[in-house]
Amino acid sequence: MGLNTEMKCSQIGTEPHHGCLCNKAADEKKAVYITYETPLGQAYGYWIPVAGHEEYLLHFGVGYTFEYPKAGAR
């Protein structure tokens, strides 16, 4: 995908990131999240400042963002 650890997720395009809360988490120095619907169900996106190193943020999503392969299928 051409991603690296120094890249902001918004650099891969603007439309998928219209709800990005990175700046809010950085400004407020606290964790923030969103809940959103996907074609596969509900998912959550988190932005969490690293305590003592607020210039760093953990950003990840959990939930139904893609279909997982069936057990034993490869």
C-alpha positions, 0 to 999 in steps of 0.5 A, spaced: 500 500 500 506 504 500 504 506 507 510 507 513 510 509 520 511 516 519 505 517 514 499 520 516 493 516 514 490 522 511 495 522 506 492 516 502 486 520 500 481 524 503 474 521 502 476 515 507 478 520 512 473 525 512 472 523 519 479 523 522 480 525 529 487 525 529 488 532 530 482 532 536 486 527 540 493 531 539 489 537 541 486 534 547 491 529 549 486 524 550 483 518 546 478 519 542 474 514 537 468 513 532 463 508 531 461 507 524 457 502 519 460 498 514 457 493 509 459 487 514 457 491 520 459 496 526 466 498 526 470 502 531 476 507 529 481 509 535 486 515 536 490 514 542 496 519 544 502 515 547 502 517 555 509 521 556 510 522 548 504 526 546 507 527 539 505 520 537 498 517 536 496 510 536 491 509 530 487 503 529 480 500 527 477 494 530 470 490 528 467 489 521 472 492 516 473 486 512 471 479 511 476 474 515 477 468 511 474 461 514 478 457 519 482 452 515 481 456 508 488 458 505 
